């Protein structure tokens, strides 16, 4: 929070009648308010759905609605207006002039949240790159994240904010510099990923709409203390832990950034490297908030983003209908019955632990690949590779000769590949 208190904000969701795929305005407004609430320096004091026959090119809203909203902005001392949807640079400039306040569209708000959440060097660089790509097309003057003293991009205000008149050349130079830094970070993480591939542990990636309960499930399964709050984008950078399943199978569990509808294209591109953990996964666990009124629409958004990332149907996928504990009796019974009838769907509660047994069993079955029995011949001097085979617990028999040892191993394709890479 800045010294003078939080910024007073109004959230507007334009419900444009001419749009083919219109979201239900009620839940859409609720989500926009939740997005705004995810920033510590904001206080949402007003929110409403604005119904429009069509979007006006210069001001988005009609002249009558502009005056009506201007009166509300003045009466409630609004300092920032958040538009839950795309706003062109011309519309942004004109609306800010009409109302005398700062204005952010949905993309700008999500960028601000991501900047506030980024914890790792790669996360910070990716947010900066996405923000610069976005702002290169905007007629705005503030891009203070290059010298910020707090999280966030400086749109909202706070310590260290200075108005910088940035021309295209300056932004392009910053983009080039950040891409160069990001390339080094990505190269390092690629090496880490390559090293992980030598470890014969399957990777299980948790994905889902933001606030679906992925981090709560991650904590339940790993005993870790990943930040969990009833807040959109509570976690941003991916977290990975090795866990042992009830049948003894060891896996690496990855908690990824939450998805959201209308995710800015800049962020999909900028965070592709982070989300590539999903592309490497042996199993994807799609966590759904089954208690949310738009759980179906959220699931469709997640599926679309996975497709955009290049995830194919070849990667096994399990659905977890999370937060079953938050459903009223009759609906809960219906959902439990529905999940039981579907393949690869499991109703559970990450908060209470309900349904964890069947879920973990399903994960173990999905990641336990077929094994092949093979005889491996090693010289007596090759003690390192022999020790590795025993560490994996896959040696079924050993026949030591004068010059070499024959080991009977029962291994997976992944273990065989890891052994050959030694």
Buried (B, 14 or more C-beta within 10 A) or exposed (E): EBEEEBBBBBBBBBBBEEEEEEBEBEBBBBBBBBBBBBBBBBBBBBBEBBEBEEBBEEBBBBEEBBEEBBEBBEEEEBBBBBBBBBBBEEBBBBBBEBBEBBBBBBBBBBBBBBBBBBEBBBBBBBBBBBBBBBBBEBEBEBBBBBEBEBBBBBBBBBEEBEEEEBEEEBBEEBBEEBEEBBEEBBEEBEEEEEEBBEEBBBBBBBBBBBBBBBBBBBBBBBEBEBEBEEBBBBBBBBBBBEBEBEEEBEBBBBBBBBBBBBBBEBBBBBBBBBBBBBBBBBBBBBBBBBBBEBBEBBBEBBBEBBEBBEBEEEBBBBBBBBBBBBBEEEEBEEBBEEBEEEEEBBBBBBBEEBBBEEBBBBBBBBBBEEBEEEEBEBEEEBEEBBEBBEEBEBBEEBEEEEEEBEBBBBBBEBBBEBBEEE
